[in-house]
Amino acid sequence: MNTPTLETGRLILRKFTEYDLEALFLILKDEEVNRFLPWYPIKDLEETKKFYEERYASKYAQPQAYAYAICLKEDNYPIGYIKVDMEEHHDFGYGLRKEFWHKGIVSEAGKAVVEQVKNDGLPYITATHDRNNPRSGNVMRACGMKYCYTYQELWQPKNFLVEFRLYQLNFTKEDNWMYKEYWDKYPIHFIEKL
Ligand SMILES: CC(C)(COP(=O)(O)OP(=O)(O)OC[C@H]1O[C@@H](n2cnc3c(N)ncnc32)[C@H](O)[C@@H]1OP(=O)(O)O)[C@@H](O)C(=O)NCCC(=O)NCCS
C-alpha cells in the first residue's frame, strides 16, 4: 500500500510525479509557507528535483508510504502536500500554498488520509507544531487528534529554540496511550491547559 489515490468532495490526493516539479516549486519557494518547516525555502527547479527525489521518489520505492500531493479536482494540479511517515512516530504533516488557505482544504485532505492509514492498520499517528503556528494545531484537532504535551527543542537545521505541541490519535492503541519519545528526549517538557 503506497500512497493510494484518494478522492474527497473537492480534492484528489495522489502521488507527486516528476512532471509536478514546477507545482512543487511553487509550494516550496514561499518564505511564509515554509517558515515552520524543517527546511529553507527552495530556490530553483534543481533544488526542487532533489527535494522530490529525497522526500517523494524514495518513499514511493518503499513497500508502504503515505506522501500525497493535494490537488483540486478541477485541474489535478498540486497546491500542497500531506503525509504520514512510516517511522515509529508516524508523523502527520502538511503544507499548502498561501492563496488556498482559509478554505478548509488541508482539513478535508487530512480527514481522508487519517481514514486511510487507520483502515490500513497503523497503530497511531502523531503530529507536532510550533506554538507560534496555531493554524497547524487547528488542522490536527479538525482531524480528531488530541493534544498531549509540549516540549522544547533546539530545532534543526534552523537552529533556534522551539516549543512544540505534540498531538496524537490512537487507532489500535488504547485511548490513553501516549507517544513519549519527545517527552523522554527533551528535558524541558510540560502539559499546557489549552
Ligand atoms: C497549516 C495550514 C495547512 C493550515 O491551512 P488552513 O487553510 O488554515 O487549514 P484548514 O484546511 O483547516 O482551513 C481552516 C480554515 O478554512 C475555513 N473554511 C472555509 N471553508 C471551509 C470548509 N468547507 N470546511 C472547513 N473549513 C473551512 C475555516 O473556517 C478556517 O478558517 P480560518 O482560516 O479563518 O480559521 C497552512 O497554514 C499552511 O500551509 N501553513 C504552512 C505550512 C505549515 O505550517 N505546516 C504545518 C507545520 S507543523
The ligand as an SDF file (V2000), in Angstrom:
LIG
                    3D

 48 50  0  0  0  0  0  0  0  0999 V2000
   -1.2340   24.8610    8.4680 C   0  0  0  0  0  0  0  0  0  0  0  0
   -2.0270   25.1660    7.2000 C   0  0  0  0  0  0  0  0  0  0  0  0
   -2.0220   23.9660    6.2890 C   0  0  0  0  0  0  0  0  0  0  0  0
   -3.4740   25.4920    7.6290 C   0  0  0  0  0  0  0  0  0  0  0  0
   -4.2210   25.9490    6.4950 O   0  0  0  0  0  0  0  0  0  0  0  0
   -5.7640   26.3220    6.6470 P   0  0  0  0  0  0  0  0  0  0  0  0
   -6.2720   26.7060    5.3400 O   0  0  0  0  0  0  0  0  0  0  0  0
   -5.9180   27.2280    7.8250 O   0  0  0  0  0  0  0  0  0  0  0  0
   -6.3610   24.9420    7.1220 O   0  0  0  0  0  0  0  0  0  0  0  0
   -7.7930   24.3060    7.0240 P   0  0  0  0  0  0  0  0  0  0  0  0
   -7.8380   23.4410    5.8430 O   0  0  0  0  0  0  0  0  0  0  0  0
   -8.0500   23.6230    8.3390 O   0  0  0  0  0  0  0  0  0  0  0  0
   -8.7840   25.5180    6.8710 O   0  0  0  0  0  0  0  0  0  0  0  0
   -9.3990   26.0900    8.0070 C   0  0  0  0  0  0  0  0  0  0  0  0
   -9.9910   27.4430    7.6500 C   0  0  0  0  0  0  0  0  0  0  0  0
  -10.8250   27.3220    6.4920 O   0  0  0  0  0  0  0  0  0  0  0  0
  -12.1510   27.8140    6.8010 C   0  0  0  0  0  0  0  0  0  0  0  0
  -13.1020   27.0850    5.9340 N   0  0  0  0  0  0  0  0  0  0  0  0
  -13.6640   27.6270    4.8080 C   0  0  0  0  0  0  0  0  0  0  0  0
  -14.3970   26.7030    4.1950 N   0  0  0  0  0  0  0  0  0  0  0  0
  -14.3090   25.5680    4.9140 C   0  0  0  0  0  0  0  0  0  0  0  0
  -14.8650   24.2790    4.7620 C   0  0  0  0  0  0  0  0  0  0  0  0
  -15.6380   23.9600    3.7260 N   0  0  0  0  0  0  0  0  0  0  0  0
  -14.5490   23.3300    5.6720 N   0  0  0  0  0  0  0  0  0  0  0  0
  -13.7560   23.6200    6.7300 C   0  0  0  0  0  0  0  0  0  0  0  0
  -13.1940   24.8410    6.9240 N   0  0  0  0  0  0  0  0  0  0  0  0
  -13.4900   25.8000    6.0190 C   0  0  0  0  0  0  0  0  0  0  0  0
  -12.2650   27.5830    8.2810 C   0  0  0  0  0  0  0  0  0  0  0  0
  -13.2490   28.3990    8.8530 O   0  0  0  0  0  0  0  0  0  0  0  0
  -10.8690   28.0070    8.7410 C   0  0  0  0  0  0  0  0  0  0  0  0
  -10.8780   29.4080    8.6690 O   0  0  0  0  0  0  0  0  0  0  0  0
   -9.7750   30.4060    9.2910 P   0  0  0  0  0  0  0  0  0  0  0  0
   -8.5500   30.2390    8.4320 O   0  0  0  0  0  0  0  0  0  0  0  0
  -10.3360   31.7520    9.1400 O   0  0  0  0  0  0  0  0  0  0  0  0
   -9.5560   29.9640   10.7020 O   0  0  0  0  0  0  0  0  0  0  0  0
   -1.4640   26.3980    6.4460 C   0  0  0  0  0  0  0  0  0  0  0  0
   -1.4700   27.4890    7.3020 O   0  0  0  0  0  0  0  0  0  0  0  0
   -0.0370   26.1570    5.9140 C   0  0  0  0  0  0  0  0  0  0  0  0
    0.1740   25.5960    4.8560 O   0  0  0  0  0  0  0  0  0  0  0  0
    0.9620   26.6290    6.7010 N   0  0  0  0  0  0  0  0  0  0  0  0
    2.3590   26.4920    6.2970 C   0  0  0  0  0  0  0  0  0  0  0  0
    2.8680   25.0730    6.4420 C   0  0  0  0  0  0  0  0  0  0  0  0
    2.8000   24.6030    7.8770 C   0  0  0  0  0  0  0  0  0  0  0  0
    2.9950   25.3920    8.7950 O   0  0  0  0  0  0  0  0  0  0  0  0
    2.5500   23.3060    8.0540 N   0  0  0  0  0  0  0  0  0  0  0  0
    2.4230   22.7020    9.3650 C   0  0  0  0  0  0  0  0  0  0  0  0
    3.7220   22.5210   10.0050 C   0  0  0  0  0  0  0  0  0  0  0  0
    3.5360   21.7970   11.6290 S   0  0  0  0  0  0  0  0  0  0  0  0
  1  2  1  0
  2  3  1  0
  2  4  1  0
  2 36  1  0
  4  5  1  0
  5  6  1  0
  6  7  2  0
  6  8  1  0
  6  9  1  0
  9 10  1  0
 10 11  2  0
 10 12  1  0
 10 13  1  0
 13 14  1  0
 14 15  1  0
 15 16  1  0
 15 30  1  0
 16 17  1  0
 17 18  1  0
 17 28  1  0
 18 19  1  0
 18 27  1  0
 19 20  2  0
 20 21  1  0
 21 22  1  0
 21 27  2  0
 22 23  1  0
 22 24  2  0
 24 25  1  0
 25 26  2  0
 26 27  1  0
 28 29  1  0
 28 30  1  0
 30 31  1  0
 31 32  1  0
 32 33  2  0
 32 34  1  0
 32 35  1  0
 36 37  1  0
 36 38  1  0
 38 39  2  0
 38 40  1  0
 40 41  1  0
 41 42  1  0
 42 43  1  0
 43 44  2  0
 43 45  1  0
 45 46  1  0
 46 47  1  0
 47 48  1  0
M  END
$$$$
